[in-house]
Amino acid sequence: MKMNCGRIIAFLCTVLFGNATMSAEQLYHQQPSVTPELAMPGAYTVGVTTLTATSPNHLSAADFKTLQDRQLALEVWYPAKVSRSAEPASYKNVTRSHRAFELQGTAYRDAPIHTGEKFPLIVLSHGYTGYRTIMFYLGEHLASHGYVVAAIDHTDSTNAEVDMVAAPGAGFISTLFNRASDQQFVLDFLGSQDTKVREIVDTDNAALIGYSMGGYGAVNTIGGCYSFSAQSLQKFGVPAENATALVPLLNSCHGGRKQTDRRWKAMMAFSPWGGELDVHDAKSMQGISIPTLYVSGDQDDISGFENGVKKLHEQTGSKHNYLMVYENARHNIAAHPAPQVAFDNDLDIGHHYEPSWNIETINRINQHMSLAFFDCHLKNLAERCAYLPEREDITQVRDAIGKLTEAWPGFPDRWGSGVLFLRK
């Protein structure tokens, strides 16, 4: 009898390993017992689906004359109901040098929604360049604790679209122009369209997470109006003859609305860009009223710290306004750890690597603090507000008889180091 060896091997793989994608890379290890408390998964199983949102008659950043449909791909994580036979999803993308990779997730692709409850919406916005799943660890984590998280592929600004070697700035003007309006559009889209999550998403209680240029847009969306000048545009490469014409086109506010959408209830900005160039109008920053959490490395060499992220924090007028600082960290404090293919060149590893930090450790702290912040200010859970530190320095010290000062809430003794938490 003639045997089909290929089919036999495929059958054996299915029996032994199920239907999981064998090429997907696992970036995360088993969480140790010293992981911050709120970084542990929540009670909900997580589903994930990909949507396409189309903004019609959108002004093109290519010529600022023509109108076109602007399409945004969204990765949406949500509380789900999953059968035992379901397999976790994976996430495919490319590095900055366009090398393909695939990462293993814990969510389940297109799983049925968890009905009977409404969950607050969090819109997640990547940097320049990036991709919608660059913070998938946060999307999955927050969804497991009862949120719907919608991450955007910002058209013209993704790894796949920009040639970072031959034309690294090709999508930058589009990013300056579209980032905040993309964020606002996604809130409008999920609040009005019949999507998979329409039944369970509460768009009246929404928040933003923005990283780098995503943070630049998020600050604008919640009220930090842009204040570009021809001189500031020229500082990052816009020709003088174009800079003057661009100023009135870029100087928008509230994600393109006349005032901040009241559905936005909180904002978290990782390494937001723009402070060093005074891109956001200082007076309008004072008018921001919703709770804000800025996160930065104190050695950030892209957005700057003292005159960058820290300045944005100090300018923000919100009553509940926090700044978490990773000491000795640079700009890469939000993305998932580097996939294996990124280790082959400096361009790719430079999108993920931190010289003084383990990225997985940063990710776990981000999970912990983001959940405390959103549970406190989006779900109004007083018990979670207690997890936002009162003491600035995470480091514990011993008194004269050797007793340690208290750890930050949710952190075990002796396992907090190198992080600051400032309240304005």
N, C-alpha and C positions, 0 to 999 in steps of 0.2 A: 504494500500500500504506500502510495506517495504521500509524504508528510509535508505540511506547510509549516516550516520551522518558525517563520516570522509570526504566524498566528499563535503558535504554541507559546512563544516567548511573551507575546502581548497578553495572552490569557494568564500565564503565570504571574506577570507583573500586576495584573488586575487582582488576582487572588491574593497575592502577598501584600500589595500596597494600596489597593483600592484604585479610585480614579483620580487621585491627586496628581497635579502636574509635577513631574519628576524634576524639571529644570528649575523650579522656583527656589530661590535662595532664602534661607532662614537667617534673619539678621539678629534676632533677639534670643537671649538665653533664658533659662529658668530664673524667675525672679527670686533673689535671695531673701532671707527673712528680714534683712535690714533695709529692704526697699521701703521708701516712704509709704505710709498707710494708704493714702488716697491714690496711689499709683497702681493698686491692685484692681483687677477687673471687677466690674459691677455685676448686678443681678440679671441684667438683660443679655440674651443672646443677640448678636449683631448681624444684620443683613447689610448688603451693599449693592447698589445699582448704579448704572451709568445713564445719565440723561443728557439730552441736547437742548439748550435754551437758546432761542433766537430772538435777538433784539432787532426789530424791523426799522428800516429807514434811519440807520445810524450813520452819523457823519464820519467819513473815512479819514483816518489819520495819515493816509498816503498823500492826499492833496488838500484836505480840509475844504473840499468843494462838493464832492459827490456823496450821495447817500447810498448805503448798501446794508444788507442784512448782516448783523454781526452774530456769529455762532460761538457759543461757549459750551464746551464739554464739562459736565459736572460729575463728580464721584460723590454719591450720597450714602452715608452710613446711618442706620436707624435701628431701633429695637425691633426684634424679629421673633418669629416662631419657626423653629428649624427641626426637621426630623433627624433621627439618629444616623440615617444613611447619607446625610448631606456632607459635602466636602468643602473645606475652607477655600476662599477665593485667593487669587494671586493678582499682583499688580505689575503690568508691563510698562516699561518706558525706556528712554535712552539717556545717556550721560550728556554732558555738554559737548563732548567730541563725537556724539551720535553713536555711541556703542550701546547695544541693546542689553537689557537686563530684565529679570523677572523676580519679584519678591513675594515670599509667602506671607499671607495675612491670616487673621483669625476670624474675619467676618465671612458670611456665606452669601454667595452671589445670587441676587434676585430672590432671596428668601421671602416668604410671606410676612407681612407687617404684623407687629404686635398690636392688636386692636384693643379698643376699650379705654385708651388713655391718649392724652395730648402731650407732646414733648416739645420743649423750646428748641428753636432753630439756632444753630451756629454756622455762620458762613466763614469759610477758611480760604485764605488768599495767599498764594505763593509769591516768591520774589522774582527778580530779573537775573538770570533766567530761572526756570523751574518747571514744575508740573503738578497736577492736582493731587497726586498721592505722595508728595514729598514729606508730608506730615501725617501719613496714614496711621501711625501709631496713636496720634491724638484723636483722629476721627473715630477709630475703632474704640478707643478707651472711653471717650465722652459718650458715644452711643450706648456703650454697655452700662452707663450710669443714667440713661434716660434722656438723651438728647438726639435730635436729628442734626447731622453735620453735613453740610454741602460744600465740597471743595471744588474750586474753579480751575480749569485750564484757561488762563488768560491769553486769548488769541494774540499772536504777534510777539509773545513774550515767553514762549516755552522753549525748553531744550531742543525739541524736535524742529522748531521753526527758525531758530537763530543759529547762524554759523559763527561761533565764538572765536574762530581763528581768522577767517577772511573778512567778516563784517560783524564784529561783536556789538556794535551799536545799532544794528538795523531795526530793532524793534523798540528802541528806547523812547522815541517820541510817542509812539502808540501807547507805551506803558504809562508815560506821564499823563497822557490825555484820557486814557480809558480805565485806569485801575479803579478809581473810586466809583465811577458810573457802572462798571461791571458788578461791583459789590452790591450797589443799590438795586440794580436790575435783577440780580439773583433773588433778593428778598421779595421783590415784586412778583417775579415769575413763580416762585414756590407758594406765594400767597394767593395766586389767582388761577394757576393752571392745574389741570387734572392729571397730576403725576402719581407715581406709585405711593408717595408718602403724604399726599394731600389730606387724607383722613386723619393722620396722626400728628402732623406738624403744626405747632403753634407759632405762627409768624408774627403774632402780636407781642411775643416775648422772644426777641432775637438779639444775637450778639455777633461780634466780629472777632476773628483771629487773623492778623496779618503779619507776614514775615518780610522784612526788608522793604521792597517796593510794595508789597501787600500791606505793610504797616504804614507806609507813606500814604497809600490810598485810604486806609481805615481811619487815620486821623482826620482826613478831609471829610469822609463820609459822616462822621459824628460831629462835625462842626469846625474843624481846624482849616479854615479857608486857605487856598493857595495864594501865594503872593510872589509870583515869578517876576523877574525883571529881565530885560535884554542882557544885562551884564551877568546875571546868575546863569542864564541859559548858555551863554558863551563859555562859562567856566567848565561845563561838561560837554563841550564839543559842538554846539549848535552854531553854524556860521552866522556872522554878524548880520548878513542881509536877511536871514530867516528869523532871527531871534525876536526882533521887534514885532513882526507880524504874528508870531506865536503867542506872545504874552496875553492878549485878550482871549485867545482860544483856550489857554491853559488855566487861567485864573478863575476857576469855578469853585463851588463850595457845596457841601451837603450831598456829595455824590451826584450833582447835577440838579438838585431840587432847590427850591427857594428857602427851605429851612430843613433842619435835621428831622428825618423820619422818626416819629415818636415810638415806632416799634423797636428801634435799636435801644437796648437796655444796658449794654456793657460792651467794652472793647479790650482786647488783649493784643498788644503789639510787640513782636519780637524784632529787635534790631531795626526799628523803623528808620528809613532813610529820609533825609531832608533837613534835619535840624542844623547841621553845619552850614548850610547854604541859606538858612532862613526862608525855606520854601513855604512854610506855613505862617500865616499872619499871626503875630503875637497877641493882638487884641482879640481875635476870634478864638484863639486857644483858651483864653481866660473864660470864654463863654461856654466851653464844654461842660456839661453838667452830669453826664452819665458816668458810672464807675469805670475806671481805667486801670489796667495793669500793664506797665511797660517792662520788658525783659531785655537785658543787654549784657554783653561782655564788657568789662572795663578796659579792654584793649581792642575794642572794635575798630578795625582799620578801614572799614567801608562806610559805615554810618557815623562813626565817631562816637565818643562817649560823653566827656565833659561838655563839649559844645555841640553834641549831637543828641543822642537818646536822653541823656540826663536833662539836657536843656528842654526838650519836649515835655518831659515829665514835670519839670518845674514850672513851665508855662501853662500847663493844663489846669483849668479852674475847678475841676470836679472835687466835690467833698470827699469822695472815696477814690483816691488817686495813689497808686502804688508803683514802686520800681523794684524789681528783683534783679540783682547783679551777680553774674558769674565772674569771680575774680580770676584774672589772668586769661580769660577767654576772649576770643576775637569775635568774628561775625557769625560763625557757623553753629548757632545755638538752638536751631529750630528743626532742622531736617533730620530724617532718619539716618542711621549709620551708613557709611559708604558701601555700595555693593562691590563685589569682588573685582569687577571689570574697571572700577574707578581707580584702583591702585596702580594702574599701568601708566598713568601720566599725571603731571601736576595740575593740568586744567581740570580734570575730573575729580581728583582727590581734594582739590582746593574748594570744592563745593560742599564738602562734608567734614573735613578733618579739623580737629582742634589740637594744637600742640600740647596743651596742659590738661586736657580733660578727656575722659572716656565719653563718647557720644551717647552710649546707652544710658550711662548715669545721668547725663543731662536730660535725656528723653524722659526718664522716670521722674525726675524732679519736676519737669514741665507737666507731666500727667497729674502729679499730685497737686501742684499749685493752681493749675488751670481749673481742676475740678473744685477745689476750695473756693476759688474766685467766682466761678459761674454758679455753683450751688448757693453761694452767699448772695450774689447780686442779681441773678437771673431767676432762681427758684425761691429766693428769700428764705433760705434755711439758716436760721440763727446759729444752729450748732456747727455749721460749716464755716461761718464767719470766724469762729474761734480758731480755725486752722490757719488763718492769715496772721503771720507772726507779728508780735508786738515788739520783740527785741530785734534790733537791726542786724546783728551779727549771728550767724548760725552756730559759730564756734562756742563750745562749752568750756568753762574754766573751773578749776578746783579752788575751794576756799581753804582756809588755814588748816582744817582738819581733813582735807582731801575729798570733801563732798562736791560732786559736780553740780553746776548750775543746771536748770531745767533745759531740756532739748526743745527745739521748735516743735509745736504741736504736730503729731503724726510721724516724727523722726525718732528712731531709737537712740538711746544714749551712745555717744562717742562716734556716731556715723554721719554727722553733719560737718561739712568743711568747705570753705571756699565760696560761700554764698551770703549775700547781703539782702535785706528786705527793708526798703525805705517807705515811709508813709509821709505824704506831704501835709 
